[in-house]
């Protein structure tokens, strides 16, 4: 059953980034919701009126809180679990109408902010996302920085700031764990070097060795970027060929199966006589399995067997075929 909770003035009801498993209705008192403007990063406040609910969107969507909720005076709220709220809302159309009004207002506000951003000079969205993450990190807003760096790496895994984003994400997570939001010493933002096209062989070799070590540590995003630097440098053809395979492997280990297939298909086109051809095809078979395309996976395994040569690769392909029931 829903239960009332009381908060003293100045108390935090929940914090941005907290798990969202409760929904609140304000009975009496004052509550403010504080979030960041998507254009400027500045704090924006919304005020909850008695009888209104809050915390609904993240709880129903099952993602972390996007704002801070603070009691501005001695406050009483009714606290619902998600199933309790769904049961009450289903039986009361007025609550559903209130929800629609709240969500409509929020969507209009977001639409207005996005329209303002789109009206400005063309800005690379990847650059903008990275800059927002850096802003949060430099201002010790570690929870927000963690979320935005994570989004950058999800949407732009091979973007020009991917290495910096990955390293800054590690810095952010460490600072958040050690100090908490808004605390701790100043943060030094990582600026990672790159191996430009035609880079000296020593730089490319070092990048490859770094990538191998990163992959062994399970840091597949950073390993991916280092392998990609070797390929983009186009200086050492042997290392570039090896790196092409490892890029596909990293994508697979990050559960980016379609991206892995794309990179490995390009590798097979560019290096049709790649020394690790069987391994590349096996990873492609595994990707297809994960996606649910068993026929394509089976075809890759059968191709490996028909190629002959590497007994270990053939044995591995036969085991995979057997597991598929093919």
Secondary structure, DSSP 8 states (H G I E B T S, - for coil): --EEEEE-TT-EEE-TTS---EEEEEEES-EEEEEE-TTT--EEEEEE-TT-EESHHHHHHT----SEEEESSSEEEEEEEHHHHHHHHHH-HHHHHHHHHHHHHHHHHHHHHHHHHHHSS---HHHHHHHHHHHHHHTT-HHHHHHHHHHHHHH-TTSTTHHHHHHHHHHHHHHHHHT-TT-SS-----------TT--HHHHHHHHHHHHHHHHTT-HHHHHHHHHHHHHHT--HHHHHHHHHHHHHHHHHTT-HHHHHHHHHHHHHH-TT-TTHHHHHHHHHHHHHHHT-HHHHHHHHHHHHHH---HHHHHHHHHHHHHHT-
